[in-house]
Each structure stands twice: as C-alpha cells, then as structure tokens.
Amino acid sequence: MEKISSETLLPEVALQGTSDDISFQVISLVWNAIKAPVVVPLLRVSVFICLTMSLMLLVERVYMGIVIGLVKLFRRKPEKRYKWEPMEDDIELGNSVYPMVLIQIPMYNEKEVYQLSIGAACDLSWPSDRIIIQVLDDSTDPVVKELVEMECQRWAMKGVNIKYEIRDNRNGYKAGALKEGLKRSYVKLCDYVVIFDADFQPEPDFLCRTVPFLIHNPKIALVQARWKFVNADECLMTRMQEMSLDYHFTVEQEVGSSTYAFFGFNGTAGVWRIAALNEAGGWKDRTTVEDMDLAVRASLKGWKFLYLGDIKVKNELPSTLKAFRYQQHRWSCGPANLFRKMVVEIITNNRVTAWKKVHVIYSFFFVRKVVAHINTFIFYCLVLPATVLVQEVEVPKWGYVYIPAIITLLNSVSTPRSFHLLVYWILFENVMAMHRTKGTIIGLLEASRVNEWIVTEKLGDASKAKPDVRTPTKPRLKIGERVLMWELGVAAYLFICGVYDIFFGKNQFFIFLFLQAITFCIVGFGYVGTYLPSS
C-alpha cells in the first residue's frame, strides 16, 4: 500500500518569513487542505438542516396565525364552545351551591411579594366557608418564614380560612410542596384547586369567572387564565419578555385550546379539577416543568383544557439578567427533558386520537420546544456567519430574509405597542437562544444541571403603590462578577465574520453581524435589565 505522507495533505511549498508569518502560512495551508473536502460539505449539510427547521417553524407560525384569524372571525369565544352560567345564590341551599375550592400559594423566600398573593387570594369573591387558602412556605430564611406566618395569622383573625403549611425539606421543590399540600385531610372536602405563584394577584371575580366552566363541563380538567405583567415597562429587557410571552398567550395557548383542547399548563393562574389531577397521577418532580408534565399526562387520559384570554392575572417579570437567564434555562431544559421521558408514552397511548398525538409530539414539543430554540441560535449566530468565511456555500435569500421576516411579523402582532422595538427584540432573542439551546441539549441528553431549580427572583417594587420611589439602577461593570464569557466569545466570532464580510463578502451580512455582535456584547457585559449589587 502506498504510504501517505504529509506531502499528500499539504502541498510542497517553501515557508519563509518570521515565525509569525510561518505560523500563518501553516494555518492557511491546513485550512485550504480541509476546506473543500470537509468544511464545505459539512456547512452545506448544516445549512440544509437549518433551512428545513426554518420551514417547519414558518409552517407552524402560519398555521397558528390562520387558526387565530378564524377564531376571531367566527368569534369562537369560550362561552359559545362550552356551557357557562354565572354563580347565583340560592335561598334554600345557601352557600352549598358553591363548590369547595382550595387555593394553593407555594413560596420560597418571597420577602418582596408574599403579601401581594396572600392578600389577593384572601380578597377573592367566594363564600368564606367554601374556600380554603393554603400557603405552602418552603422558605429557608427564618425571618421570611416568620413574616409569612404572621401575614397568614392576620388574615385568619379576619375570618379567612387560611392554612400556613411548612415541611422539613424541599424535596421536589414546587411540585413537592404542591403534592404535600394535597395530602392534608381538609383537602378531601375540595372539588377544585387553584395555584397562584407568590407574585400573582388575581382579581376578586377570578373564581366566579373560571369555576363555572368546570361545574357545567365535566370533561374539562383545567381552566387557564392569562398573565398580565405589572412591570413590563421597568426596563428594556422586560419589554422584550412581554413581546415573547404575549405571543405565547395570545396565539399558542389560544390555538391549543381552540383546536385540540390541549396546551401546556403555565404552572400558575389556573384552576384544576382535583379528580382529573389525581387520575393523571398527581404532581411529579422528575423534571423542572412539573406543570407541563401534569398537563400532558392529564391530556393523555382524555381530559380537556380551556384557556381564557380575557381573564388576566397580574404578576411580575424577572427584571435582572441573572434571574431571567436561570428562568430561561429551566423553561428550555425542562420541556426537552419531559419530551425525552414521555415521547414513547404518548405514541403508545390509546385514549387520544392520532392527530392529537401528532400535535403534542410534533407541534407542541418538537417544533416549539426543540427546533425553535436550536435553529434560532445555530442558524443565525453560527451557520449563517460561517457562510461568510466559506463563500462556496450559499444561503438562499428566502432562507435568511423572507422566512425570518414573516415569522417575526407574525410574532409581533400580539404586542403592537412594542412594534418599534422589533429589531432589538430579534437581536435579543438570538442572544437568549444560546441559553435556550444549551438548556434544550442538556434536557435531551439528561446532562448535568438537568434538574437544576432556582426560584425566579421577584423584586415586587413595580407593583407597589408608589412605583416612582425606586429607580432601576443602571448596570455597573464588575470584572469577574458580571462578565459572561460565552456571550463575548460569540460576539467576537460575529465581529470577525462581519469584518471579513466587509472586505471579501458579497451579501452584506456585516450589517446584521455587527448589530448582533453588539447585542451579544451588551448582554455579555451585563448592560441589560435592572442592576442589583447582589445579582
């Protein structure tokens, strides 16, 4: 066999000059040797895969847009699709016409907001003898625990049936607390359970507007309300979150409710039929999205879900970058891990239709929870910039202009007031897609941090009576504390590609590349969100 020498791989050339020149010549020779046989084919395959995923996302967005348009056109309101009658007092039966309702408020060191949720729950318009408010306090700070307990005692003295429950561990985190709370003997008297996170503040008529759907429609297991963000204007980062979440509630939840009577439970601001919850197997802590886990299992049992977009519950968005990053890791890692654990169970289930299985597996999980995150970062922040360096690979204009433009416009419809922020929203979403991609991969592979649970920090200030007392502090850079190296690394890569495109490119990608690099730098140096010294 003919012996392969280095001359076969590298052409015989004379390397001259200084050591730096020689190093550059060697790198150039190696690059030219592997570019055509290795890099170009791999990049072409990557472009093809990314374009395929982009088409999947486009079809999904267009489909949901059509459904929402038909819902609005034919005015398919929940009251027309399901029976609903207002709660009325009965002189003979008295308060017994009202079902027993359990309100669960899980919390963990919620010093800034505990009074908000407890106060709002205690002010709900419902007969006092037909409601039980259960505060599930997992706080590790003794001062906070004492404050929460005193708040519960204060409302109890006013005649509110409120229970302060603690446990000696945090096993299962939120799912564990909710599960433990349902074991109390008095819960057996209740027909429905409502969950409110510590920063959620329902309006007094919340139960009167939601519970009748469950009373008159025995196949409905869950009624989910919409979130209303009290601090959306606190900083630019909260405005970006509002745009993303408004689309989720306005479109994704509404489409799921209107077509397959299925969507992901948002973990709060929802009313569950306790019988359905128990039939589905109760709360499980096998992933960090216990709410989605329960929803999928209940749906596989044949239960229906109803989303009520007209009912809005006030809550707070994370306004610090640290809190937002942790939240996004949990929201991307958890669904991917749940998909891994449940895909076989969904396929083999015989209680739901094949179309619903396709919807849950393909649309709900694969496209929205996996493809959306991975394609956003890999395509726009890695593959597309790489085609600037490897000009033998071309991306069709419809792939990098038309498809993202259509998807972005469809996403923006839900928050018209922020339309002028659309460009920055795109750039910011691309940055956060890096964390979501990492979380998705961790979830799919069940790697380290797969079950990491860090409670989203709430500041509460935006909900107080005098919001102008506190002015968000501008971030101040502290090297080693605030610098995020992954973001800065991607920024450097994009900047290099942009410079190369100016001198040698032909598609003028450098405009996008420089803007995206700047955004990565802004996030990488911590100049986004409000700044707290401890964050």
N, C-alpha and C positions, 0 to 999 in steps of 0.2 A: 504493500500500500504506500502510495506516495506520501511522504512526510509533509505535514502542513507547517510552514514556517511563519514567522511574524511578517515576512515579506509578502505572504499571500493576503494578509489582512490590511497591512499598511503599505502603501506604495513606497518604493525606494526613493527617498528624497534627501537632499542634504539639509541638515538642520543647522542653521547659522544664526549668529547673533548672541545677545546676552542670555543669561539663564531664564529671564522672564520671557524673552522672545521665543526661546526654545520650548518652554512650557506651553505657551500659547499655540505654537505650531503643532505640538504633540496633541493637544486637546482638539485642535482643528482637524487634524488627520483622523483621530479616533471618531469625531463627530461625523465627518464625511464618510467614514467606513461603515458606520452603523445606521446612518440616516436613511438611506434608500431601502435596505433590506429589513430594517427593524422598526425604526421610528415612524416612518411614513405609513406602513400598513397598520400599525397599532393605533395611530392617530386617526386614520380613516375609519377603523372599526369603532373607535370611541365617538367620532362624530356621528356615525350611523346610529349607534345606540342612543346617543343624546337626542338626535332628531326624532327617533322613534318615540322616546319618552315625552318629548315636547308635543308631538302629535296626540299622544294619549291624554296629556293634560289639556290640550286645546279642545279635543272632543268632549272631555268631561266638563270643562267650563261652559262650552256652548250648550251642551245638553242641559246643564243646570240652569243656564240662562233662559232657555226655551221653556222649561218647566215653570220657573218663576213667572215668566211672562204669561203663561196660560193660567196660572193660579190667580194672578192679578186681573187678567182679562175676564175670567169667569167668576171672579170674586168667591173663590172656594175657601171661605172662612171656616174656622173650626166649628162654629155654631151650626153651619149648614151640613157639615160632614158627620157630626156626632150630636147626639141628643144633649141638650143643656137647658136646665131650668134653674132659676135663682133660688137660693135658700130662703125659705119662708117660715116664720114662727107658727107653731100650732098650739092653740089654746089648750087642747086636751092632752096632747103628747108632751108639750113643753119642750125642753131642750133636747129631748131624746131623738128628735128628728135630725139633729146634727150628729154626724159620726164622730167617734173619738179620734183625735189627731195628736200624733206625737211630733214635737219639733226637736230635732237634734242639732246642736251647735257645737261641733268639735273645735277645739282651740289649743294652741301651743304657744305660750309666752306672748300672748296678743295684748300687750300693755296699752298700745295706742288705740285699739279698736274694739276691745271686748265690750265696752258699754254700748256701742252702736248696735251690734247684732242682738245683744240681750234685750236692750230697750225696744228695738223694732219688733222682736218676736213677742214680747210681752204686750205690745200695743195692738196686736192683731185682733181684728173684729171677729170674735168667735166666743161662744159661751164659755165662761171660765171653768165650768165643770165638765167640759167636753174637749179640753186641750191640756196637754202635759208638755212643758218645756224642759228639755233635758240638756244641760250644759256639760259637755264631756271635756274636762280640763286635763290635758296631758302636760301642763306646764312644769318645767323643771326649776323655774325661778320662784322661790318661796314668796317673794314679795308680790309677784303677779298672781300666784295662786290665792293669796290672801285677799287681794283686791277683787278677783273674780268671785270668790266665795261671798265676800261682803256685798257685792252687787246682787248676787242671787238672793241673799237674805233680805236685802232691801226691797226687792220686788215681791218676795214671799210675804213680807209684812203688809203689802198692799192687797193681798188676797190672790196673787197669781200662783198657779200650781206649777212651781218651778223646782227642778231637782238638780243639785250640784253633785256630779259624779266624777270620781277620780279613780285611778288604778295605780298599782305599784310598779308598772313597767310601760314601755312604749312599743311593745311588740305589735307589728303590723301597722304602726303609725296611724294614719287616719282610718284606714279600713279596720284595724284592730279596735280602735276606740268606738267606731260605729257598731261593730259586731258585739262588743262587750255591752254597749248601751242597750241593745235589743234583748239582752238576756235578763233584764230586770223584770220582776214579776208584774209590775204595773203596766208593762208594755202589752201584755196579753189582752188588755182592755181596748187597745187601739186598732183601728182599721187601716189607717194611713200614717206614713211617716214623711216628714218634710226635713230636708237638710239645708242648712244655711251655714256657709263658712263664716269665720269671725268678723269679716269686714262687710258682710251682706246685710242690707237694710230693706226688707220688704215693706210695701205699702200696707196699711191696715186692711184693705179689702183683698189681699192676696189669696187667702183661703176661700173666701166667698166666690172668687172668680175661677179658681182651679179645681177645687174638690168636687163640685157638681159634675164635671166631666167623668170623674171616676165613679161617682154614685150611679149615674144613669147609663154608663157604658162599661159593663163588667169585663170586657176583654182588654180594656186599657190598663196597662200596668204603671205607666209613668206619664206625668204631665210636667213638661219642662218650660220654665219661663226664660225670658231674655235678660241679659246683663246690661246695666246702664252704668257707664263709667263716670264717677264723680270728679275724677282728677285728670280727665283726658287732656285738658289744656295746661297741665302743670309744666310740661316741658315737651320738646320735640319728640322725644322717644315715646312718650305716652300717646302722642297723636299718631305715631306710626302703628302702635299697638291697636289703637282704636280702629284704624283703617282695616287691619287684618282681621280683627275679631268681629267687626261689623259685617264683613263678608261672610264669616262663618255662621253668624246667627241669622242674617238676612237671607242668605242663599242656601248654604249647606244644610243647616238644621231644618229649614222650611221645606226644601226638596225632599229630604229623607222622611219627614212627617207626612207630606202630601202624597208621596208615591208608594213607599214600602212600609209606612208606619214604623220606621226604624231610623234611629240616629244615635249618636253617642251621648250618653248622659254626661252633663257638664260637671257633675260632682257636687253641685250646689244649686239652690233656687229651683228645686224640683220636688214633686210630690210622688211618692211611691205607694202602690198598693202593697201592704205588708205580705199578703198571701202570695203575690207574684214574686216578691223579693225572696221569700222563703223557698218557694218552688224552684227558683233559679239557683239555689244553693247558698244564698246569703252573701255577705261580704267576704272577699278573698284578698289576701295580701301578697299574691305570687308575683305581681308587677306593681309599678308605681302609678298605674292608672286603674285603680280599683273600681272607679265609676264606669269606665268603658267596659271593663271585664264583666261587671254585673249586667250592663245593658245588653251586651252580646249574648250572654247566657240566657237572659230573660227572653230575648227575641227568638232564640232557638227553641224555646218552649212554646212559641206561638203567641206570646203576648204582644200587644200593640203599644206604640208610643205616640204621644201628641205634643207638638211644640206650639206654644202660644207666644207669638212675637209681639203681641200688643201688651202683654204684661211684662213690665221691666222692673228689675230689682237692682237697686243702687249698690255699687261695690267699687273697689279701688284697684287700679292697675299698678303693677310694680314700677316705681319711678327711678330706681337705681339700677345701673347696668349689671351689677353683681346679682341682684335678685332676679332680674329679667333673664340673665343667662342660665341661672340654675333652673328657673321655671321652664325655659325652652328645652333644656336637656331632659327634664322629666317628661315634658309633653311630646317629645320626639322619640325618646328611648322606650318609654312605656308602651305606646301603641305598637311599635315594631316588635317588641318582645312578646306582647299579647298575640300578635299575628302569628308569630312562630309557634306559640303554645296552642293556638286554637284552630289553625287552618284545617287540620285533619278532622277535628270535631265538627267543624262547620260543614265540610264536604260530606261526611258520613251521616249527618243529621237527617232524619226522615219526617220531621214535623213542619218544615217550611218548604216553600216552593223552590224549584231550581233557579228561577230568576232572582229570588231574594238571596240565595247563596251567592250567585254571581255578583249581585250588588254589594254584599258585605265583603266578599273576598277581593274582588277586582276594584270596585269603585271606592268603597269606604276605607279599606285597609291599604291595598297595593298602590293605587294611584295617589290618594290623598296623604297617606301616612308614610309611604316609602319613596315613590317616584318623585313627588313634588319637592321633597327636601333634597334628595340626592341630585336630581337633574339641575335644580337651580344653582347649586354650588359648583358641581363638577363641570357643567356645560359653560356657564357664563364666567366663571372665575378661574378655570383651569384649561379646559379643552379649547374654547374659543380663543383665548390669548395665545395658546400654543400654536394655533394655525398661523399666527403672525410670524413666528420663528420658522415654521415649516410651511413654506408657501406652496409646496406641491399639493397640499391638502386644502381644499376649498370648502367653505360652508355656503350653501345656497342662501340667497337673500331672504327667502321666505322663512328660513330657519332662525336667523338672528335678528330679523326686523319684524316681519308680519305676525308670526306666531306670538312672540312676547308682547307685541303691541296690543293684539286682540285680547290676550289673557289679562294684561294689565288694565285695559279699559273696562273689561267685564268685572274685574275685582273692584275698580274704583267707584262703580255705580252705587254701592251700598253706603259710601261716605262722601257725598257730593261736596260738603263743606271743606274737605281737605284735598280737593282736586288739584289745587295749585302746588301741593306737596308731593305730587305723584312721582316726579323724578327722584327726589330724595328717598321716597318710600321704596322704590325699586332698588336703589343702591344699598339702603339699609337692610332690606330683606335679603339681598345677596350676601351681606356680611353675616347676618344671623343664620343663614342657610348653612354656613360652615359648622356651627354648633349643632344645628339640627341634623346635618348629615352624620356628624360624629356620633350623636346620640342614637340615630337610626341604626347605624352599623353596630354599635355596642349592643343595642336591643336585639338585633337579628342574630348576632353571634353569641349573645349572653356573656359578654366580656365583663371586665371589671367596671364598677360603677353602675351596673345594670339595675340594681335595686337601691341606688342612692336616693334618699329622700331628704330634701332640705326645704323646710317650710318657707314659702314666699314671704319676704319681709313686707309688712304694711306700715305705713307712716301715719295714716289717719288724718293728717293735717288738712288735706283738701276737703274733708267732709265736715270740718268744724265750723262753728258759727261765724268766725272771723278768718276767712282764708287768707286775707292780706297781711296777717300778723307775721306769717312765716314766708320768707322769700327764698326760693330754691338757691342753694349756694352753688356758684359756678365751680366746676371741677378744677382742682389744682393738682398738677402732676407731681407725683412722688415716685421717683425711680425705684423699681423693685417692688412697689406696692400696687401701682395702678397700671403698669405697662403689661400689655397682653402680646406675647411674642408671636403666637400663631397669626394673629391679625396683621402684625407688622411684617411677618415673613411673606404672607400673601400679597400685602401692599407692595413690597419690594419686587416680587415677581411680576406683578401687573405693571409696575413702573418701568421695569426693564423691557417688557414686551411693548409698552407704549412708545418708549424711546426708539426701539428697533423699528416700530411701525412708521414713525415719522420719516426715517431715512430710507427704509427699504420696503415698506408696506405699500399696498395698493387699495385697501378697503377703508382707510381712515378709521380704523378701530381705535386709534390712540385717544380720540375724544372720550369714548366710553371708558377705556382703560385707565386714563388719568383720573377721571371722576370717581371710578370705583376704587382706585388706589388711595385717593384722598379720603374716601369714606372709611376704608379699612384703617387708615392712619388715625382718623378721628376716634374711632372705636378703640383702636389699639392703644392710644394714649389716654383713654378714659374720658374724652371730652364729649360725653353723651349722657343724658339722664341727669338727675339731681345728684349732688355730691354730699355724702356724709363721711366724716372723718373715720368712722368705724367700718365703712364699706370699701 
